Amino acid sequence: MRYPILNQYLAGLAQRADASSLWLDASGRAHGRFFNCSMTSVFQPVRTLDSGSLVACEGLARGVSHEDEGLSLWRLLEHAASDDESIELDRLCRMLHAINFFRQTGHFDADLHLNVHGRLLSAVSSNHGFAFRRILDALELPLGRIVLQLPATVPQQTWLLNYVADNYRRNGFRFAVTVTGVEEGLGLIDRLRPDIVRFDARAARDGEGLAKLVDAMGASGGRVLFHHAERPEALTALRAIADHAAHIPLVQGYALDLPRAQLPGPVARAAA
């Protein structure tokens, strides 16, 4: 077994009959419970734009019930939960995704991308990432394969973004920042040195500027990830941008993959 401590933990979960916050179904898939809602993980691949090679998967929480499967739990609870409850939910989701991801990855080395909910930027009092690092260390899971995705912020939150990013880096995590414009992205590259800059493919209209952003991230050792590439036309536009850049961006979206509980194979490529 590649992760023996994780497998021991999963074996213990399988034998528990109590109503704990985590359990395994018959297929070995981990589920969690929050606010009397059952949830589990699905994963959407992140691929290179040129070849479609698998680079990472983003973990997403989905509610599970007899009436519905696939509803985003955060959309249900983000306005109902308090700050403390949001922190608890975020940490539960991260642990759930890590378990469901690494129990399947004994044969390849894709990264795991995990969202950080916007409420957590200000709700956590100090040392962002420390609690999650302790969980990964306890299960002997590779912290170096985790990328934490920070949400988009407004200019007034610049100091907070600096503080949170520094904490994650000090705890050994790589992180991604989400930007809405080229100039914002270039500024964050200089200031925060992120590993990934996320840009919404639906807003990718400034081809020249985005090619510049792709190359600026490449020169710094990072990548630009165009997310929400939902239609084939979006892929065409992104390839036109990449044609003017010296570095290859990453891409993610329904035009390539639907979120699934089962991870794609190590050499799986998206359909043309």
Backbone as CSV, one residue per row, in Angstrom:
resi,resn,N_x,N_y,N_z,CA_x,CA_y,CA_z,C_x,C_y,C_z
1,MET,0.835,-1.193,0.000,0.000,0.000,0.000,0.883,1.261,0.000
2,ARG,0.512,2.228,-0.821,1.361,3.398,-0.929,1.243,4.291,0.307
3,TYR,0.056,4.379,0.902,-0.164,5.210,2.084,-0.682,4.306,3.210
4,PRO,0.215,3.595,3.888,-0.229,2.596,4.872,-1.028,3.178,6.033
5,ILE,-0.677,4.384,6.506,-1.418,4.965,7.627,-2.830,5.328,7.195
6,LEU,-2.974,5.876,5.987,-4.312,6.164,5.468,-5.127,4.883,5.359
7,ASN,-4.516,3.805,4.875,-5.247,2.557,4.734,-5.636,1.971,6.086
8,GLN,-4.804,2.155,7.089,-5.185,1.730,8.436,-6.362,2.545,8.946
9,TYR,-6.333,3.850,8.677,-7.429,4.723,9.104,-8.732,4.323,8.406
10,LEU,-8.668,4.041,7.097,-9.854,3.639,6.355,-10.395,2.298,6.858
11,ALA,-9.505,1.390,7.201,-9.949,0.111,7.746,-10.684,0.308,9.061
12,GLY,-10.208,1.249,9.877,-10.900,1.559,11.117,-12.270,2.165,10.879
13,LEU,-12.364,3.059,9.881,-13.658,3.645,9.548,-14.651,2.581,9.091
14,ALA,-14.178,1.632,8.320,-15.058,0.587,7.782,-15.634,-0.282,8.884
15,GLN,-14.934,-0.369,10.014,-15.389,-1.225,11.105,-16.255,-0.487,12.122
16,ARG,-16.339,0.838,11.994,-17.100,1.612,12.979,-18.576,1.578,12.634
17,ALA,-19.400,1.377,13.641,-20.850,1.333,13.443,-21.542,2.544,14.052
18,ASP,-20.768,3.438,14.695,-21.401,4.591,15.334,-21.696,5.670,14.292
19,ALA,-22.454,6.673,14.705,-22.854,7.762,13.796,-21.800,8.854,13.823
20,SER,-20.607,8.542,13.341,-19.524,9.517,13.338,-19.699,10.477,12.172
21,SER,-18.848,11.513,12.138,-18.946,12.503,11.060,-18.336,11.991,9.767
22,LEU,-17.604,10.876,9.805,-17.005,10.268,8.612,-17.299,8.777,8.596
23,TRP,-17.616,8.247,7.418,-17.810,6.810,7.277,-17.549,6.415,5.831
24,LEU,-17.478,5.110,5.579,-17.246,4.578,4.247,-18.503,3.886,3.734
25,ASP,-18.771,4.030,2.425,-19.862,3.265,1.831,-19.329,1.916,1.360
26,ALA,-20.180,1.148,0.710,-19.804,-0.217,0.328,-18.655,-0.258,-0.669
27,SER,-18.475,0.838,-1.427,-17.400,0.873,-2.421,-16.090,1.410,-1.852
28,GLY,-16.091,1.795,-0.572,-14.894,2.356,0.043,-14.797,3.859,-0.058
29,ARG,-15.798,4.506,-0.598,-15.819,5.960,-0.749,-16.192,6.608,0.580
30,ALA,-15.428,7.608,0.992,-15.672,8.284,2.263,-16.794,9.303,2.132
31,HIS,-17.655,9.340,3.151,-18.734,10.311,3.250,-18.590,11.085,4.556
32,GLY,-19.158,12.269,4.590,-19.149,13.077,5.798,-20.535,13.574,6.120
33,ARG,-20.695,14.077,7.335,-21.995,14.607,7.762,-21.805,15.978,8.381
34,PHE,-22.663,16.918,7.987,-22.631,18.266,8.546,-24.042,18.845,8.472
35,PHE,-24.514,19.413,9.588,-25.883,19.954,9.641,-26.923,18.916,9.195
36,ASN,-26.718,17.657,9.589,-27.608,16.565,9.185,-27.651,16.351,7.673
37,CYS,-26.653,16.873,6.954,-26.529,16.653,5.509,-25.383,15.682,5.265
38,SER,-25.607,14.710,4.423,-24.546,13.790,4.024,-23.853,14.333,2.779
39,MET,-22.546,14.188,2.726,-21.790,14.710,1.586,-20.645,13.775,1.265
40,THR,-20.123,13.932,0.059,-18.966,13.167,-0.363,-18.169,14.006,-1.361
41,SER,-17.173,13.397,-1.980,-16.267,14.128,-2.865,-16.492,13.747,-4.322
42,VAL,-16.373,14.735,-5.188,-16.182,14.498,-6.617,-14.946,15.282,-7.028
43,PHE,-14.363,14.907,-8.170,-13.110,15.508,-8.600,-13.201,15.896,-10.066
44,GLN,-12.787,17.142,-10.353,-12.752,17.604,-11.741,-11.297,17.787,-12.176
45,PRO,-10.885,17.126,-13.256,-9.478,17.193,-13.673,-9.027,18.592,-14.095
46,VAL,-7.746,18.845,-13.893,-7.028,20.006,-14.421,-6.014,19.454,-15.405
47,ARG,-6.012,19.989,-16.632,-5.192,19.421,-17.698,-4.325,20.502,-18.336
48,THR,-3.275,20.061,-19.014,-2.514,20.986,-19.844,-3.325,21.281,-21.100
49,LEU,-3.258,22.529,-21.551,-4.081,22.935,-22.689,-3.617,22.292,-23.989
50,ASP,-2.315,22.037,-24.116,-1.821,21.526,-25.394,-2.139,20.047,-25.600
51,SER,-1.787,19.207,-24.642,-1.913,17.760,-24.829,-3.092,17.142,-24.089
52,GLY,-3.661,17.881,-23.143,-4.731,17.313,-22.329,-4.244,16.394,-21.240
53,SER,-2.939,16.376,-20.974,-2.403,15.515,-19.926,-2.936,15.926,-18.557
54,LEU,-3.193,14.947,-17.724,-3.707,15.190,-16.386,-2.615,15.765,-15.489
55,VAL,-2.908,16.900,-14.849,-1.963,17.548,-13.946,-2.458,17.492,-12.506
56,ALA,-3.760,17.675,-12.312,-4.335,17.751,-10.973,-5.819,17.449,-11.056
57,CYS,-6.443,17.353,-9.891,-7.897,17.265,-9.792,-8.349,18.195,-8.670
58,GLU,-9.440,18.910,-8.915,-10.009,19.765,-7.883,-11.069,18.987,-7.117
59,GLY,-10.948,18.974,-5.786,-11.933,18.314,-4.946,-13.132,19.215,-4.703
60,LEU,-14.326,18.667,-4.881,-15.570,19.414,-4.716,-16.512,18.617,-3.820
61,ALA,-17.146,19.288,-2.865,-18.093,18.635,-1.963,-19.470,18.593,-2.606
62,ARG,-20.108,17.446,-2.534,-21.452,17.275,-3.079,-22.335,16.576,-2.061
63,GLY,-23.548,17.086,-1.928,-24.515,16.466,-1.049,-25.022,15.161,-1.627
64,VAL,-25.397,14.238,-0.750,-25.901,12.933,-1.166,-27.143,12.620,-0.348
65,SER,-28.235,12.300,-1.026,-29.459,11.884,-0.365,-30.240,11.009,-1.332
66,HIS,-31.339,10.442,-0.854,-32.175,9.631,-1.731,-32.841,10.491,-2.800
67,GLU,-33.082,11.767,-2.460,-33.772,12.648,-3.389,-32.832,13.332,-4.367
68,ASP,-31.585,13.524,-3.971,-30.685,14.301,-4.818,-29.257,13.840,-4.607
69,GLU,-28.490,13.861,-5.671,-27.056,13.607,-5.573,-26.344,14.580,-6.486
70,GLY,-25.360,15.280,-5.951,-24.588,16.196,-6.773,-24.806,17.659,-6.454
71,LEU,-25.662,17.994,-5.474,-25.894,19.390,-5.123,-24.723,19.917,-4.304
72,SER,-24.255,21.123,-4.623,-23.146,21.718,-3.887,-23.576,22.049,-2.467
73,LEU,-22.900,21.442,-1.493,-23.259,21.659,-0.092,-22.987,23.089,0.342
74,TRP,-21.911,23.683,-0.183,-21.587,25.055,0.204,-22.695,26.017,-0.198
75,ARG,-23.328,25.786,-1.318,-24.401,26.686,-1.745,-25.584,26.623,-0.795
76,LEU,-25.771,25.446,-0.190,-26.850,25.314,0.775,-26.531,25.996,2.100
77,LEU,-25.281,25.935,2.518,-24.945,26.277,3.897,-24.184,27.583,4.069
78,GLU,-23.677,28.180,2.983,-22.788,29.316,3.165,-23.490,30.507,3.814
79,HIS,-24.798,30.642,3.638,-25.516,31.758,4.268,-26.122,31.360,5.611
80,ALA,-26.246,30.053,5.864,-26.862,29.605,7.110,-25.838,29.374,8.209
81,ALA,-24.632,28.953,7.844,-23.628,28.596,8.842,-22.946,29.838,9.407
82,SER,-22.606,29.781,10.700,-21.830,30.847,11.326,-20.380,30.740,10.868
83,ASP,-19.542,31.716,11.273,-18.132,31.655,10.903,-17.468,30.400,11.463
84,ASP,-17.744,30.081,12.736,-17.141,28.889,13.333,-17.603,27.625,12.617
85,GLU,-18.880,27.584,12.249,-19.401,26.417,11.536,-18.822,26.327,10.128
86,SER,-18.589,27.484,9.489,-17.971,27.485,8.173,-16.550,26.943,8.235
87,ILE,-15.810,27.304,9.281,-14.460,26.771,9.466,-14.511,25.256,9.626
88,GLU,-15.456,24.783,10.443,-15.598,23.344,10.656,-15.943,22.631,9.350
89,LEU,-16.860,23.205,8.565,-17.242,22.592,7.292,-16.073,22.580,6.324
90,ASP,-15.342,23.681,6.244,-14.208,23.755,5.326,-13.165,22.690,5.661
91,ARG,-12.873,22.531,6.928,-11.873,21.540,7.339,-12.364,20.119,7.103
92,LEU,-13.666,19.886,7.325,-14.214,18.570,7.059,-14.136,18.243,5.567
93,CYS,-14.454,19.235,4.718,-14.385,19.021,3.270,-12.963,18.706,2.835
94,ARG,-11.997,19.439,3.361,-10.605,19.197,2.968,-10.163,17.790,3.349
95,MET,-10.524,17.372,4.575,-10.145,16.030,5.019,-10.833,14.976,4.161
96,LEU,-12.113,15.181,3.873,-12.872,14.236,3.059,-12.260,14.107,1.668
97,HIS,-11.923,15.243,1.049,-11.331,15.209,-0.290,-9.965,14.528,-0.279
98,ALA,-9.164,14.826,0.747,-7.837,14.212,0.827,-7.945,12.695,0.940
99,ILE,-8.872,12.224,1.764,-9.059,10.782,1.917,-9.504,10.152,0.595
100,ASN,-10.532,10.742,-0.031,-11.083,10.157,-1.255,-10.122,10.272,-2.438
101,PHE,-9.245,11.258,-2.396,-8.262,11.414,-3.468,-7.105,10.442,-3.303
102,PHE,-6.453,10.475,-2.173,-5.219,9.702,-2.026,-5.482,8.206,-1.885
103,ARG,-6.692,7.799,-1.536,-6.968,6.364,-1.527,-7.012,5.805,-2.950
104,GLN,-7.112,6.692,-3.962,-7.185,6.251,-5.354,-5.895,6.492,-6.146
105,THR,-4.911,7.152,-5.557,-3.779,7.631,-6.362,-2.493,6.845,-6.125
106,GLY,-2.602,5.586,-5.857,-1.392,4.810,-5.645,-0.555,4.628,-6.894
107,HIS,-1.120,4.945,-8.073,-0.411,4.645,-9.318,-0.042,5.892,-10.118
108,PHE,-0.333,7.086,-9.620,0.107,8.284,-10.339,0.190,9.465,-9.372
109,ASP,0.775,10.565,-9.844,1.163,11.641,-8.941,0.523,12.984,-9.279
110,ALA,-0.727,12.993,-9.656,-1.441,14.252,-9.873,-1.599,14.993,-8.549
111,ASP,-1.724,16.306,-8.631,-1.939,17.127,-7.447,-3.421,17.185,-7.092
112,LEU,-3.702,17.611,-5.882,-5.064,17.827,-5.409,-5.257,19.308,-5.139
113,HIS,-6.223,19.934,-5.830,-6.559,21.335,-5.616,-7.771,21.423,-4.695
114,LEU,-7.664,22.251,-3.663,-8.727,22.389,-2.676,-9.099,23.853,-2.505
115,ASN,-10.401,24.125,-2.527,-10.884,25.487,-2.349,-10.782,25.938,-0.898
116,VAL,-10.495,27.204,-0.721,-10.596,27.858,0.577,-11.769,28.828,0.480
117,HIS,-12.796,28.596,1.270,-13.986,29.439,1.191,-13.669,30.865,1.636
118,GLY,-14.305,31.838,0.991,-14.014,33.239,1.251,-14.199,33.661,2.694
119,ARG,-15.165,33.055,3.394,-15.411,33.434,4.786,-14.246,33.071,5.691
120,LEU,-13.439,32.100,5.271,-12.343,31.660,6.131,-11.167,32.627,6.150
121,LEU,-11.065,33.483,5.139,-9.941,34.411,5.113,-9.911,35.276,6.363
122,SER,-11.092,35.721,6.795,-11.150,36.587,7.977,-11.606,35.844,9.223
123,ALA,-12.248,34.663,9.059,-12.805,33.964,10.214,-11.732,33.253,11.036
124,VAL,-10.705,32.726,10.362,-9.639,32.036,11.090,-8.764,33.065,11.780
125,SER,-8.543,32.878,13.079,-7.851,33.906,13.855,-6.360,33.971,13.539
126,SER,-5.726,32.813,13.299,-4.285,32.832,13.048,-3.845,31.508,12.451
127,ASN,-2.652,31.518,11.870,-1.968,30.319,11.407,-2.832,29.465,10.476
128,HIS,-3.268,30.062,9.382,-4.029,29.336,8.372,-3.237,28.134,7.874
129,GLY,-3.901,27.005,7.759,-3.282,25.803,7.216,-2.693,24.867,8.242
130,PHE,-2.487,25.332,9.481,-1.821,24.504,10.482,-2.652,23.270,10.832
131,ALA,-3.969,23.449,11.033,-4.820,22.320,11.421,-4.859,21.268,10.318
132,PHE,-4.961,21.708,9.060,-5.006,20.759,7.950,-3.662,20.064,7.780
133,ARG,-2.573,20.776,7.991,-1.247,20.151,7.894,-1.104,19.038,8.924
134,ARG,-1.636,19.237,10.128,-1.557,18.208,11.167,-2.304,16.946,10.745
135,ILE,-3.459,17.112,10.067,-4.218,15.954,9.587,-3.409,15.193,8.543
136,LEU,-2.838,15.930,7.579,-2.037,15.289,6.534,-0.834,14.580,7.128
137,ASP,-0.178,15.228,8.098,0.984,14.611,8.734,0.581,13.325,9.474
138,ALA,-0.577,13.375,10.167,-1.024,12.210,10.930,-1.315,11.020,10.017
139,LEU,-1.840,11.308,8.820,-2.152,10.243,7.861,-0.979,9.942,6.923
140,GLU,0.133,10.668,7.107,1.333,10.529,6.274,1.007,10.704,4.796
141,LEU,0.225,11.751,4.501,-0.126,12.091,3.126,0.778,13.217,2.632
142,PRO,1.066,13.272,1.334,2.065,14.215,0.807,1.545,15.641,0.705
143,LEU,1.923,16.455,1.664,1.525,17.855,1.685,1.946,18.580,0.410
144,GLY,3.057,18.171,-0.183,3.569,18.831,-1.373,2.701,18.678,-2.595
145,ARG,1.719,17.784,-2.548,0.822,17.596,-3.679,-0.516,18.320,-3.489
146,ILE,-0.591,19.159,-2.480,-1.819,19.926,-2.213,-1.620,21.360,-2.685
147,VAL,-2.596,21.887,-3.421,-2.633,23.299,-3.798,-3.918,23.887,-3.232
148,LEU,-3.799,24.888,-2.372,-4.957,25.543,-1.772,-5.358,26.743,-2.626
149,GLN,-6.610,26.771,-3.047,-7.112,27.794,-3.951,-7.760,28.922,-3.149
150,LEU,-7.098,30.078,-3.126,-7.647,31.229,-2.417,-8.694,31.917,-3.283
151,PRO,-9.761,32.430,-2.672,-10.823,33.062,-3.448,-10.426,34.445,-3.945
152,ALA,-11.192,34.962,-4.877,-10.980,36.334,-5.344,-11.240,37.302,-4.198
153,THR,-10.488,38.395,-4.171,-10.639,39.404,-3.121,-10.785,40.786,-3.745
154,VAL,-11.212,41.730,-2.929,-11.298,43.132,-3.351,-10.040,43.839,-2.867
155,PRO,-9.711,45.012,-3.441,-8.465,45.697,-3.056,-8.341,45.943,-1.552
156,GLN,-9.473,46.156,-0.868,-9.409,46.413,0.573,-8.945,45.194,1.374
157,GLN,-8.958,44.011,0.740,-8.541,42.785,1.423,-7.108,42.384,1.090
158,THR,-6.349,43.276,0.466,-4.994,42.933,0.058,-4.138,42.476,1.225
159,TRP,-4.228,43.199,2.339,-3.429,42.844,3.513,-3.805,41.451,4.024
160,LEU,-5.100,41.122,3.961,-5.569,39.829,4.444,-5.074,38.705,3.536
161,LEU,-5.107,38.943,2.229,-4.613,37.948,1.286,-3.123,37.704,1.504
162,ASN,-2.356,38.775,1.737,-0.923,38.635,2.024,-0.697,37.768,3.255
163,TYR,-1.482,38.046,4.292,-1.328,37.336,5.570,-1.654,35.851,5.422
164,VAL,-2.783,35.553,4.763,-3.205,34.159,4.604,-2.223,33.401,3.720
165,ALA,-1.812,34.004,2.597,-0.866,33.339,1.696,0.446,33.040,2.415
166,ASP,0.926,33.978,3.226,2.173,33.759,3.958,2.030,32.610,4.946
167,ASN,0.866,32.512,5.602,0.636,31.415,6.544,0.631,30.068,5.840
168,TYR,-0.046,29.985,4.706,-0.073,28.712,3.978,1.332,28.321,3.525
169,ARG,2.095,29.286,3.042,3.458,28.982,2.604,4.316,28.512,3.781
170,ARG,4.176,29.166,4.926,4.952,28.774,6.104,4.597,27.362,6.571
171,ASN,3.354,26.939,6.311,2.931,25.593,6.678,3.231,24.565,5.590
172,GLY,3.917,24.990,4.520,4.388,24.062,3.513,3.473,23.844,2.340
173,PHE,2.372,24.616,2.246,1.429,24.431,1.153,1.785,25.297,-0.044
174,ARG,1.508,24.782,-1.225,1.440,25.626,-2.403,0.049,26.243,-2.463
175,PHE,-0.077,27.368,-3.171,-1.394,28.001,-3.206,-1.627,28.672,-4.548
176,ALA,-2.907,28.827,-4.847,-3.356,29.501,-6.057,-4.133,30.746,-5.671
177,VAL,-4.032,31.783,-6.491,-4.843,32.983,-6.304,-5.808,33.095,-7.471
178,THR,-6.962,33.668,-7.212,-8.003,33.844,-8.220,-8.075,35.317,-8.591
179,VAL,-7.952,35.625,-9.874,-7.937,37.025,-10.303,-9.014,37.238,-11.356
180,THR,-9.403,38.507,-11.502,-10.434,38.873,-12.475,-9.889,39.726,-13.612
181,GLY,-8.601,40.073,-13.548,-8.012,40.899,-14.598,-6.526,40.652,-14.718
182,VAL,-5.975,41.021,-15.871,-4.560,40.790,-16.138,-3.680,41.587,-15.188
183,GLU,-3.957,42.870,-15.016,-3.109,43.707,-14.160,-3.126,43.215,-12.728
184,GLU,-4.296,42.784,-12.255,-4.370,42.222,-10.902,-3.479,40.990,-10.797
185,GLY,-3.545,40.135,-11.811,-2.726,38.932,-11.792,-1.244,39.236,-11.790
186,LEU,-0.802,40.179,-12.634,0.607,40.541,-12.686,1.070,41.119,-11.351
187,GLY,0.213,41.905,-10.720,0.563,42.478,-9.423,0.715,41.417,-8.347
188,LEU,-0.171,40.395,-8.355,-0.098,39.343,-7.349,1.105,38.422,-7.576
189,ILE,1.511,38.262,-8.819,2.714,37.461,-9.089,3.918,38.092,-8.391
190,ASP,4.054,39.413,-8.519,5.186,40.106,-7.902,5.090,40.109,-6.386
191,ARG,3.869,40.255,-5.866,3.721,40.446,-4.429,3.637,39.137,-3.644
192,LEU,2.905,38.152,-4.171,2.630,36.942,-3.405,3.408,35.714,-3.877
193,ARG,3.918,35.749,-5.120,4.600,34.602,-5.704,3.750,33.328,-5.629
194,PRO,2.529,33.365,-6.175,1.674,32.173,-6.127,2.195,31.080,-7.047
195,ASP,1.766,29.864,-6.774,2.133,28.737,-7.623,1.223,28.652,-8.844
196,ILE,-0.009,29.110,-8.700,-0.981,29.101,-9.788,-1.802,30.385,-9.723
197,VAL,-2.081,30.958,-10.872,-3.040,32.052,-10.998,-4.256,31.510,-11.735
198,ARG,-5.411,31.617,-11.105,-6.652,31.125,-11.702,-7.394,32.276,-12.384
199,PHE,-7.850,32.013,-13.611,-8.572,33.026,-14.391,-9.780,32.356,-15.027
200,ASP,-10.926,33.012,-14.952,-12.172,32.461,-15.496,-12.126,32.475,-17.017
201,ALA,-12.212,31.298,-17.626,-12.145,31.199,-19.085,-13.292,31.939,-19.753
202,ARG,-14.409,32.111,-19.056,-15.551,32.806,-19.648,-15.285,34.288,-19.825
203,ALA,-14.271,34.806,-19.135,-13.924,36.221,-19.238,-12.598,36.435,-19.958
204,ALA,-12.119,35.418,-20.671,-10.808,35.488,-21.325,-10.919,36.191,-22.673
205,ARG,-10.974,37.518,-22.631,-11.152,38.305,-23.858,-9.891,39.074,-24.258
206,ASP,-9.061,39.425,-23.293,-7.840,40.177,-23.572,-6.731,39.197,-23.934
207,GLY,-6.725,38.759,-25.187,-5.787,37.721,-25.591,-4.339,38.108,-25.391
208,GLU,-3.972,39.328,-25.793,-2.583,39.774,-25.669,-2.182,39.866,-24.209
209,GLY,-3.053,40.440,-23.391,-2.735,40.578,-21.974,-2.649,39.233,-21.272
210,LEU,-3.541,38.308,-21.615,-3.528,36.996,-20.972,-2.312,36.183,-21.391
211,ALA,-1.873,36.325,-22.631,-0.628,35.673,-23.050,0.546,36.208,-22.229
212,LYS,0.529,37.507,-21.954,1.566,38.110,-21.109,1.500,37.542,-19.695
213,LEU,0.287,37.354,-19.175,0.115,36.789,-17.833,0.623,35.343,-17.792
214,VAL,0.299,34.563,-18.821,0.771,33.174,-18.898,2.292,33.118,-18.856
215,ASP,2.943,34.005,-19.608,4.406,33.983,-19.650,5.027,34.526,-18.366
216,ALA,4.376,35.506,-17.740,4.891,36.024,-16.467,4.852,34.933,-15.397
217,MET,3.772,34.151,-15.374,3.697,33.050,-14.411,4.710,31.964,-14.754
218,GLY,4.859,31.678,-16.046,5.845,30.678,-16.447,7.253,31.068,-16.052
219,ALA,7.578,32.346,-16.196,8.910,32.830,-15.836,9.147,32.740,-14.333
220,SER,8.062,32.815,-13.550,8.201,32.732,-12.092,8.155,31.293,-11.586
221,GLY,7.982,30.339,-12.508,7.926,28.938,-12.116,6.537,28.411,-11.852
222,GLY,5.508,29.218,-12.170,4.138,28.800,-11.924,3.358,28.607,-13.208
223,ARG,2.033,28.457,-13.076,1.168,28.243,-14.222,-0.081,29.099,-14.081
224,VAL,-0.676,29.455,-15.212,-2.008,30.042,-15.242,-2.998,28.918,-15.510
225,LEU,-4.061,28.880,-14.717,-5.126,27.899,-14.885,-6.402,28.614,-15.305
226,PHE,-6.876,28.310,-16.500,-8.160,28.843,-16.964,-9.254,27.856,-16.550
227,HIS,-10.073,28.291,-15.594,-11.147,27.430,-15.102,-12.483,27.825,-15.750
228,HIS,-13.469,26.988,-15.573,-14.800,27.187,-16.163,-14.738,27.289,-17.692
229,ALA,-13.933,26.445,-18.307,-13.977,26.304,-19.767,-15.120,25.346,-20.077
230,GLU,-16.308,25.902,-20.296,-17.510,25.091,-20.333,-17.926,24.646,-21.734
231,ARG,-17.451,25.346,-22.768,-17.878,25.038,-24.127,-16.675,24.902,-25.055
232,PRO,-16.820,24.180,-26.170,-15.696,24.046,-27.108,-15.169,25.384,-27.594
233,GLU,-16.058,26.388,-27.722,-15.615,27.703,-28.165,-14.619,28.318,-27.185
234,ALA,-14.786,28.018,-25.898,-13.840,28.525,-24.897,-12.461,27.929,-25.103
235,LEU,-12.394,26.649,-25.429,-11.110,26.012,-25.675,-10.421,26.610,-26.892
236,THR,-11.213,26.924,-27.927,-10.649,27.550,-29.120,-10.026,28.900,-28.790
237,ALA,-10.734,29.692,-27.979,-10.220,31.007,-27.586,-8.957,30.875,-26.742
238,LEU,-8.928,29.891,-25.858,-7.753,29.703,-25.009,-6.546,29.236,-25.816
239,ARG,-6.784,28.401,-26.811,-5.664,27.954,-27.652,-5.091,29.120,-28.457
240,ALA,-5.944,30.058,-28.858,-5.458,31.245,-29.565,-4.562,32.081,-28.651
241,ILE,-4.939,32.165,-27.367,-4.104,32.877,-26.397,-2.773,32.157,-26.220
242,ALA,-2.836,30.830,-26.089,-1.616,30.053,-25.867,-0.672,30.126,-27.058
243,ASP,-1.213,30.321,-28.256,-0.366,30.422,-29.450,0.560,31.638,-29.381
244,HIS,0.190,32.637,-28.598,0.992,33.857,-28.473,1.838,33.868,-27.196
245,ALA,1.870,32.743,-26.498,2.640,32.650,-25.257,3.722,31.594,-25.403
246,ALA,4.788,31.767,-24.650,5.895,30.813,-24.684,5.679,29.652,-23.719
247,HIS,4.721,29.791,-22.793,4.450,28.763,-21.806,3.035,28.212,-22.009
248,ILE,2.813,26.989,-21.555,1.535,26.312,-21.739,0.667,26.491,-20.489
249,PRO,-0.530,27.040,-20.637,-1.418,27.164,-19.475,-2.142,25.861,-19.170
250,LEU,-2.809,25.846,-18.034,-3.665,24.734,-17.630,-5.124,25.111,-17.905
251,VAL,-5.976,24.096,-18.013,-7.382,24.342,-18.315,-8.243,23.344,-17.561
252,GLN,-9.452,23.781,-17.216,-10.391,22.949,-16.464,-11.802,23.377,-16.825
253,GLY,-12.705,22.416,-16.978,-14.088,22.785,-17.241,-14.887,21.674,-17.878
254,TYR,-16.189,21.898,-17.987,-17.097,20.893,-18.526,-16.823,20.582,-19.992
255,ALA,-16.157,21.491,-20.713,-15.815,21.191,-22.102,-14.840,20.008,-22.185
256,LEU,-14.164,19.718,-21.076,-13.213,18.609,-21.040,-13.677,17.470,-20.144
257,ASP,-14.160,17.785,-18.947,-14.475,16.751,-17.962,-15.632,17.176,-17.074
258,LEU,-16.463,16.217,-16.712,-17.440,16.395,-15.651,-16.820,15.957,-14.331
259,PRO,-17.207,16.571,-13.214,-16.725,16.088,-11.912,-17.235,14.670,-11.650
260,ARG,-16.340,13.802,-11.221,-16.678,12.409,-10.951,-16.070,11.981,-9.614
261,ALA,-16.699,10.981,-8.995,-16.132,10.423,-7.774,-14.868,9.631,-8.077
262,GLN,-14.866,8.948,-9.210,-13.715,8.137,-9.605,-12.701,9.017,-10.330
263,LEU,-11.449,8.917,-9.930,-10.409,9.681,-10.603,-10.141,9.102,-11.986
264,PRO,-9.748,9.969,-12.935,-9.371,9.455,-14.258,-8.081,8.643,-14.157
265,GLY,-7.844,7.811,-15.163,-6.621,7.023,-15.185,-5.401,7.915,-15.342
266,PRO,-4.210,7.405,-15.051,-2.989,8.208,-15.061,-2.639,8.765,-16.418
267,VAL,-3.097,8.139,-17.500,-2.769,8.648,-18.835,-4.020,9.092,-19.565
268,ALA,-5.139,9.223,-18.836,-6.400,9.613,-19.483,-6.293,11.023,-20.013
269,ARG,-6.808,11.223,-21.200,-6.820,12.549,-21.819,-8.256,12.914,-22.171
270,ALA,-8.501,14.202,-22.199,-9.835,14.649,-22.543,-10.085,14.407,-24.024
271,ALA,-11.353,14.223,-24.362,-11.720,14.066,-25.767,-11.467,15.361,-26.509
272,ALA,-11.082,15.234,-27.763,-10.821,16.436,-28.568,-12.104,17.213,-28.749
